[in-house]
Amino acid sequence: MNSTTAITATPTRCAWAQTDPLLGAYHDAEWGVPEYDSRALWEKLVLDGFQAGLAWITILRKRDAFRKAFKGFVPEKVAKFTADDVERLMQDAGIVRARAKIEATIGNARAYLAMQAAGEDFSEFIWGMAGGKPIVNKTGKVPTQTPLSEEISKALKKRGFKFVGPVIVYAWMQATGIVDDHAPDCHRHGSKKKRTQ
């Protein structure tokens, strides 16, 4: 072997991230990395709502199309969508064409802006409920929901959000690093690393 040839070992990842290169890249660069940007948190909540009943890889493959369809997930733009926009989105094969989820996204943009208008920063609100720092799961068991995801779900629903049940909220908490659910043997478990892309 040439002395300049490097041997690169595949890092140990959570089992779900070993089935597809796109999932592996998402796992290593994004999943579980604490997200504090309010708009980005809202975008990820919307995408987790669209995932309900589907595999995450489906949403990940369509994420760029979602971003284009929903104007970069800028709440101020999405909140202005009309019934015509709903019909346009129902014809967009690049996204998941579920009317209830599309309408919920528009409503959720309005709820997000209503929170903002009331002086509630989305990121501060969510992270405040979580205690201000990532919750590291040391059990090795990954729940589908927790008392905290139920509490956040209720708080969001009270503010007018839809498709934010406790299971969706928990998946979102995992994705945004509110909870660190990397497997104990995963190279990202308990990692303080920032997003790499």
C-alpha angles and dihedrals in degrees: 000000000000110000090229093056110106122212111219117196119209107245119239107258138182108282094248091058095055097071101072134022091230090055090047092053092046091049094050098043107030120005111098095005108132110254117200101168109107096213093048091048089052092049091052091048090053092049091049088052090053089050093062106124093007138085116265090234088066091058093041091054090050097041096105090049090049091051091051094045093048097044096252090310091280102163093212090059097041092049088063094056114124136201087275089058090051089054091047091052091047087062094048107105090188093074137044103278102215112141095205091052093046092050090045090054091055091046091047091054088055091047090050090052092046089055090049092049089051090054096257112134107209095222095045090047095052097040089045090058089050094052096259099280139063117283108227114213106217097172099082088227117109116209124205092224139000137199087263093053088050090051093048091045091054092046092051093046089050087057092052103266121145132199088034102118117154094264092051090045092051092051087050091049088054093047094049097044096248083126124025105219098164110140113262091249094045115114088231097052110128089355120163090196117132125229109293099210 
